[in-house]
Amino acid sequence: MRCPGCASLENKVVDSRTARDGDAIRRRRECIACGARFTTYEYVERTQVLVIKKDGRREPFRREKLAEGVTKACEKRPVSRDQIEALLDRVENVIQAMGQSEIESRDIGEAVMSELVQLDQISYVRFASVYRDFRDVNHFVDEIKRVFESRAEGSD
């Protein structure tokens, strides 16, 4: 691992612990050449999944792209970065558990929405409005009614 300060390859691990609920290892390293400390993460390399878009195009699944959409939906809401990362981890695990090399974007969107509705209902409606391409206020009203109905059913 190259030091971000001086680019030396000589460093030592000073601390190591699990991260992301055991799905990764976080390592604190110290550069032997310049003494700088930095953090690295080690993950299991997963199979590359292709996302089938609505128009039929295929592109590699990118967690960063999904994170942008979820972060935008959660903007100015009481949702922490850690909660968003945990949501993304759960969605990514669902995708990997399907064991398919290709997955439709619709399935990813549904997985995100099932997580978001439990996390923050406003963020859920925001995400759904973009994902489901709401055309007018009636679509918002219908989706909000669905959230209330599912919430009422859950509390019975």
Helices and strands as residue ranges (DSSP letters): E 11-19, G 20-22, E 24-31, E 37-43, E 50-52, E 58-60, H 63-73, H 81-97, E 102-104, H 105-119, H 121-131, H 137-154
